Amino acid sequence: MRKFFGTDGIRGQANKFPMTAEMALKVGMAAGLVFKNGGHRHRVVIGKDTRLSGYMLETALVAGFTSVGMDVFLLGPMPTPAVAMLTRSLRTDLGVMISASHNPYQDNGIKFFGPDGFKLSDEIEKTIEGLVESDVSARLAGTRDLGRAKRIDGAQQRYIEFAKRTLPREMSLEGLRVVIDCANGAAYKVAPEALWELGADVITMGVTPDGFNINQDCGSTSTGALSRKVHEVRADIGIALDGDADRVIIVDENGAVIDGDQLMAVVAQSWQAHDRLSAPGIVATVMSNLGLERYLQDLGLGLARTKVGDRYVVEHMRANGYNVGGEQSGHIVLSDFATTGDGLIAALQVLACVKDQDKPVSEVCRRFEPVPQILKNVRYKGGAPLEQDLVKSAIEDGEARLGSSGRLVIRASGTEPLIRVMAEGDDADLVKQVVNDIAGVVASSAA
């Protein structure tokens, strides 16, 4: 088990352990030591979202990396997938993103990418943790070998051009009115600019970050304002990114929300028709809707499921040759282009389908009828509620009641002290009853 790392890096409330400046300093030292191999000048690229605490963590990480002799390139506010791309493009030894993704501004996190642009393995994360808890003073750089830090100019334009090149050269978004909600987060500059340069009529939301308003009543986790704006300006589509822009949710011309499962179905069908799928199926997590699985089966495609976390989706894709994967929450991984979830690139692929089919978004992006699915989150203070006999018994009973016509997924969140209780099946009333019963037992056990 890893001590500090969760399903998506290290995360917690800013200025409280483990998201303190001291911890960021130690993590910078440890990660720098792990990725120093050979006699060349070692380099790390650091991006961040728009949280106030990003300044504190960025400065501490810079101190940690330079103390072990690594040069630091600072990108400023930049989407997580852009950091992954620039890690490879700039031939750095390591990439770092300071973000808590869709969480409120009070939280922050540190994510790492290896020189290949992929997130680190559990084993490497455990090695970093070991160094964080040990004395590395003897391994610090000599006075003449300290690293340097500088801001990189033109990084945003590099990413914009990269995103634009994922579409066919002749593709134009002219004639499409697009509302883009950047969640007052990392993509508040690059996403609207990319869409405008591709020819779209762009209306922006969530592009005035102040350090506190990231994901606040906006972005992919709160699409109400976007739906209303799409109606108000009679837009063809609404695009909602999260705080670090590695996930996307779409709103159609009627203001209806389209989740990641539907978007994966859109891309899978389009890429199958154009002979672009590298494997006969896609990869998703245990949380993806049963309706997606049935839709893919009708196309002759499979659905490989992993545990929750886009890093596990990517690992399965790499190991088994898939080029489309993602999560219901909107992480869409298209490995022909990116090494991690990329909200902007996924949105561009959906827009390409809309242009290609010349139909409203509501028709293009509604590929299947979701099976009734209910998710309840139960907060707990400590311990391991899922290990208690009463909870185990309630879960077994729920599985028996759903039988072969449904699914039950119970798991602890990797980023918050929550137990997530999800069930789905053809009988909506039964699904609701099963979720409520299990959530009740978990809540009483976690009190």
C-alpha positions in Angstrom: 0.0 0.0 0.0 1.2 3.5 -0.8 1.1 6.0 2.1 0.8 9.3 0.4 -0.2 8.6 -3.2 -3.8 7.9 -4.1 -5.4 7.0 -7.4 -4.2 10.3 -8.9 -1.1 11.5 -7.2 -0.9 13.1 -3.7 -3.9 15.1 -2.7 -5.3 16.8 0.3 -6.4 20.1 1.9 -3.9 22.8 1.1 -1.4 23.7 3.9 -2.4 20.7 5.9 -0.5 17.4 5.7 0.3 16.1 3.2 -0.3 19.2 1.1 2.2 21.4 2.9 5.2 23.3 1.6 7.5 21.0 3.7 6.0 17.9 2.1 6.2 19.4 -1.4 9.9 20.2 -0.8 10.6 16.6 0.3 8.6 15.2 -2.6 10.5 17.3 -5.0 13.8 16.1 -3.6 12.7 12.4 -3.6 11.2 12.5 -7.2 14.2 14.3 -8.5 16.6 11.7 -7.0 14.5 8.8 -8.5 14.6 10.4 -12.0 18.3 11.4 -12.1 19.9 8.9 -14.3 23.1 9.6 -16.2 25.5 12.5 -16.4 23.3 15.0 -18.4 21.6 18.0 -17.0 18.3 16.7 -15.7 15.1 18.7 -16.3 11.6 18.8 -14.8 8.6 20.7 -16.2 6.0 22.0 -13.7 2.5 23.1 -14.5 -0.4 24.1 -12.2 -4.0 25.1 -12.2 -5.4 28.3 -10.7 -5.7 27.6 -7.0 -4.1 30.1 -4.6 -2.1 27.3 -2.9 -0.4 26.6 -6.2 2.1 29.4 -5.6 3.2 27.8 -2.3 3.5 24.3 -3.6 5.2 25.4 -6.9 7.9 27.3 -5.0 8.5 24.4 -2.6 8.8 21.9 -5.4 11.2 24.1 -7.2 13.4 24.2 -4.1 13.3 20.5 -3.8 14.2 19.8 -7.4 16.9 22.3 -7.7 18.4 21.1 -4.4 19.1 17.7 -6.0 20.5 19.3 -9.2 17.5 19.3 -11.5 16.7 22.3 -13.7 13.1 23.4 -13.6 10.9 24.7 -16.4 7.8 26.5 -15.1 4.7 26.6 -17.3 2.3 28.5 -15.1 -1.4 27.6 -15.5 -1.6 24.7 -17.9 -3.9 21.7 -18.4 -2.7 18.4 -17.0 -2.6 16.7 -20.5 -0.5 19.7 -21.7 2.1 19.0 -19.0 2.2 15.3 -20.0 2.7 16.4 -23.7 5.3 19.0 -22.9 7.2 16.5 -20.7 7.8 14.5 -23.9 8.1 17.4 -26.3 10.8 19.2 -24.2 12.6 15.9 -23.5 12.5 16.4 -19.7 13.1 13.7 -17.2 9.9 14.3 -15.3 6.6 16.3 -15.5 4.7 17.6 -12.5 1.1 19.0 -12.3 0.0 20.9 -9.2 -3.8 20.3 -9.1 -6.7 18.7 -7.3 -8.6 18.3 -10.5 -12.4 18.7 -9.9 -12.0 19.4 -6.2 -12.8 22.8 -4.6 -10.0 25.4 -4.2 -9.3 24.4 -0.6 -7.7 21.1 -1.9 -4.6 20.7 -4.0 -2.5 17.8 -5.3 0.7 16.8 -7.0 0.7 14.5 -10.0 3.8 13.1 -11.8 4.5 12.1 -15.3 7.6 10.1 -16.4 9.7 11.1 -19.4 7.4 9.1 -21.7 4.4 11.3 -20.6 2.6 8.6 -18.7 1.7 8.6 -15.0 4.0 6.8 -12.7 3.6 3.2 -11.7 2.6 2.2 -8.1 6.2 0.8 -7.7 7.8 4.1 -8.6 5.4 6.0 -6.3 6.3 3.7 -3.5 10.0 4.4 -4.1 9.4 8.1 -3.9 7.5 7.6 -0.7 10.4 5.7 0.8 12.8 8.6 0.0 10.4 11.2 1.4 10.5 9.4 4.8 14.3 9.0 4.8 17.3 11.3 5.2 18.5 12.3 1.7 20.8 15.1 2.9 23.9 13.1 1.8 22.5 12.9 -1.8 21.9 16.7 -2.3 23.7 18.4 -5.1 27.0 20.2 -4.5 27.0 24.0 -4.5 28.1 24.2 -8.1 25.6 21.5 -9.2 22.4 23.1 -8.0 19.6 23.3 -10.5 18.2 26.5 -12.1 14.6 27.5 -12.6 13.0 29.6 -15.4 9.6 30.3 -16.9 9.0 28.9 -20.4 7.6 31.2 -23.0 5.3 29.9 -25.7 4.2 26.7 -23.9 0.5 27.6 -24.2 0.8 28.0 -28.0 2.7 24.7 -28.3 -0.3 22.9 -26.7 -2.9 24.8 -28.7 -1.1 23.7 -32.0 -0.8 20.2 -30.7 -4.5 20.0 -30.0 -5.4 21.5 -33.3 -3.3 18.9 -35.2 -5.4 16.1 -33.8 -8.1 17.1 -36.3 -7.8 16.5 -40.1 -5.9 19.4 -41.7 -9.0 20.4 -43.7 -11.4 20.3 -40.8 -12.9 23.6 -39.7 -15.4 24.3 -36.9 -16.8 27.3 -38.8 -20.6 27.5 -38.5 -20.6 25.9 -35.0 -21.5 28.1 -32.0 -19.7 26.7 -29.0 -20.0 27.6 -25.3 -16.9 26.5 -23.4 -16.8 26.4 -19.6 -13.2 26.2 -18.3 -14.1 25.9 -14.6 -12.0 28.9 -13.8 -9.2 26.4 -14.1 -6.0 25.5 -16.0 -7.5 25.7 -19.5 -9.0 29.1 -19.2 -6.7 30.5 -21.9 -5.8 27.6 -24.1 -9.2 26.0 -24.7 -11.1 29.0 -26.0 -8.1 30.0 -28.1 -7.9 26.6 -29.7 -11.6 26.5 -30.6 -11.5 30.1 -32.0 -8.4 29.3 -34.1 -10.3 26.3 -35.6 -13.1 28.6 -36.7 -15.8 28.2 -34.1 -18.0 31.0 -32.7 -16.8 30.8 -29.1 -18.7 32.0 -26.0 -16.7 31.6 -22.8 -17.5 30.8 -19.2 -15.3 30.1 -16.2 -12.4 32.1 -17.6 -11.9 34.6 -14.7 -9.9 32.6 -12.1 -9.2 34.4 -8.8 -7.5 31.6 -6.8 -10.7 30.6 -5.1 -13.4 30.1 -7.7 -12.0 27.0 -9.5 -14.8 24.4 -10.0 -17.2 26.7 -8.0 -20.6 26.2 -9.6 -19.0 25.7 -12.9 -17.1 23.1 -15.0 -17.7 19.4 -15.6 -19.1 18.8 -12.1 -21.6 21.6 -12.1 -23.1 22.0 -15.6 -26.3 23.9 -14.7 -25.0 27.3 -15.7 -23.6 25.9 -18.9 -26.9 24.4 -19.9 -28.6 27.7 -19.3 -26.1 29.6 -21.3 -26.4 27.1 -24.3 -30.1 27.8 -24.3 -29.6 31.6 -23.9 -27.2 32.0 -26.8 -28.7 29.2 -29.0 -25.5 27.4 -29.2 -24.9 24.1 -31.0 -22.9 22.6 -28.1 -21.6 23.3 -24.6 -18.2 22.0 -23.4 -17.4 21.7 -19.7 -13.9 21.0 -18.6 -12.8 20.4 -15.0 -10.2 22.3 -13.0 -7.2 20.8 -14.7 -8.9 20.0 -18.0 -8.2 16.3 -18.1 -12.0 15.5 -18.3 -14.9 16.8 -20.3 -18.7 16.7 -20.2 -20.8 17.8 -23.1 -24.1 19.7 -23.2 -26.3 19.3 -26.3 -28.2 22.1 -28.0 -31.2 21.4 -25.7 -29.1 21.8 -22.6 -29.1 18.1 -21.8 -25.9 16.7 -20.2 -23.9 14.0 -22.0 -21.4 12.0 -19.9 -18.2 10.2 -20.6 -19.9 6.9 -21.4 -21.8 8.4 -24.2 -18.7 10.2 -25.5 -16.7 7.0 -25.6 -19.6 5.4 -27.5 -19.5 8.3 -30.1 -15.7 8.0 -30.6 -15.8 4.2 -30.7 -18.5 4.0 -33.3 -16.8 6.7 -35.4 -13.3 5.2 -35.2 -14.7 1.7 -36.0 -16.4 3.1 -39.1 -13.1 4.7 -40.2 -11.0 1.7 -39.3 -9.1 3.6 -36.6 -9.7 1.3 -33.7 -6.5 -0.5 -32.8 -8.4 -3.2 -30.9 -11.9 -4.6 -31.2 -13.2 -2.6 -28.2 -12.5 0.1 -25.6 -11.4 0.3 -22.0 -13.5 1.8 -19.2 -13.8 1.4 -15.4 -16.2 -0.6 -13.3 -18.3 2.5 -13.0 -19.3 2.8 -16.6 -22.9 2.1 -17.4 -24.1 -1.3 -18.5 -25.9 0.4 -21.4 -22.5 1.3 -22.9 -21.4 -2.3 -22.7 -24.6 -3.5 -24.4 -24.2 -0.8 -27.1 -20.7 -1.9 -27.9 -21.7 -5.5 -28.0 -24.2 -4.6 -30.7 -21.4 -3.1 -32.7 -19.3 -6.2 -32.3 -17.0 -4.5 -29.8 -15.9 -5.4 -26.3 -15.7 -3.4 -23.1 -12.7 -4.1 -20.9 -13.2 -2.9 -17.3 -10.6 -1.7 -14.8 -10.7 -0.3 -11.3 -11.5 3.4 -11.0 -8.8 5.8 -12.1 -7.7 6.9 -15.5 -4.2 5.7 -14.8 -5.5 2.1 -14.6 -7.5 2.6 -17.8 -4.2 3.8 -19.5 -2.2 0.8 -18.1 -4.8 -1.6 -19.6 -4.8 0.2 -22.9 -1.0 0.1 -23.2 -0.8 -3.6 -22.1 -3.5 -4.8 -24.5 -3.3 -2.5 -27.5 -6.4 -0.3 -27.1 -6.5 3.3 -28.3 -9.8 4.4 -26.8 -10.7 4.4 -23.2 -12.0 6.5 -20.3 -14.3 7.0 -17.5 -18.0 7.9 -17.1 -16.8 11.1 -15.3 -15.4 12.4 -18.5 -11.8 11.3 -18.6 -11.4 10.3 -22.3 -8.1 8.8 -23.2 -7.2 8.7 -26.9 -3.8 7.2 -27.1 -3.2 8.0 -30.7 -2.8 11.6 -29.5 -2.3 11.7 -25.7 -0.9 9.7 -22.8 -3.6 10.7 -20.3 -7.2 12.0 -20.3 -7.5 15.2 -22.3 -10.8 17.2 -22.2 -10.0 19.5 -25.0 -8.8 16.8 -27.5 -11.8 14.6 -26.6 -14.2 17.6 -27.2 -12.5 18.2 -30.6 -13.1 14.6 -31.6 -16.8 14.9 -30.7 -17.0 18.2 -32.7 -15.4 16.4 -35.7 -18.2 13.8 -35.5 -20.8 16.5 -35.4 -19.3 18.2 -38.4 -18.9 14.9 -40.3 -22.4 13.8 -39.7 -24.0 17.2 -40.0 -26.6 16.4 -37.3 -27.5 18.1 -34.0 -25.4 17.2 -31.0 -28.4 15.6 -29.4 -28.5 13.0 -32.2 -24.8 12.5 -32.6 -24.1 12.0 -28.9 -27.1 9.9 -27.7 -25.9 6.4 -28.7 -27.6 4.3 -26.0 -30.2 4.4 -23.3 -28.4 4.2 -20.0 -29.4 1.4 -17.6 -30.8 3.0 -14.3 -27.8 3.6 -12.2 -27.6 5.2 -8.7 -24.4 6.3 -6.9 -24.4 7.3 -3.2 -21.3 8.6 -1.3 -21.0 7.9 2.4 -18.5 9.9 4.3 -16.4 8.3 7.1 -13.9 9.5 9.6 -11.5 6.6 9.9 -11.1 2.9 10.0 -12.1 0.5 7.2 -16.0 0.3 7.0 -15.8 -2.2 4.1 -14.0 -4.7 6.3 -16.9 -4.9 8.8 -19.0 -8.1 8.7 -22.3 -6.2 8.7 -21.2 -4.3 5.6 -19.9 -7.4 3.9 -23.2 -9.2 4.5 -25.2 -6.2 3.2 -23.1 -6.2 0.0 -23.6 -10.0 -0.5 -27.4 -9.6 -0.1 -27.5 -6.7 -2.6 -25.6 -8.7 -5.2 -28.0 -11.6 -4.8 -31.0 -9.3 -5.2 -29.7 -7.8 -8.4 -28.8 -11.1 -9.8 -27.7 -11.3 -13.5 -29.8 -8.2 -14.5 -27.6 -5.7 -12.7 -24.2 -4.8 -11.2 -23.0 -3.6 -7.8 -19.8 -1.7 -7.2 -18.7 -0.7 -3.7 -15.4 1.0 -3.3 -13.5 3.5 -1.2 -12.6 6.8 -2.9 -8.9 7.2 -3.7 -9.1 11.0 -3.2 -11.6 11.6 -0.4 -12.8 9.8 2.8 -15.8 8.4 1.0 -17.3 5.0 0.4 -19.0 5.0 -3.0 -22.0 2.7 -3.3 -23.1 2.2 -6.9 -25.7 -0.2 -8.4 -27.4 -0.5 -11.7 -29.9 -2.7 -13.4 -33.0 -2.9 -15.5 -35.3 -2.5 -12.4 -34.9 1.1 -11.3 -36.9 0.6 -8.0 -34.8 -2.4 -7.0 -31.5 -0.6 -7.8 -32.6 2.3 -5.6 -33.6 0.0 -2.8 -30.3 -1.9 -2.9 -28.2 1.3 -2.9 -30.2 2.8 0.0 -29.9 -0.4 2.1 -26.2 -0.8 1.6 -25.5 2.9 2.1 -27.5 2.8 5.4 -25.4 0.0 6.7 -22.2 1.6 5.7 -23.2 4.9 7.3 -24.1 3.3 10.6 -20.8 1.3 10.5 -18.8 4.4 9.7 -20.4 6.6 12.4 
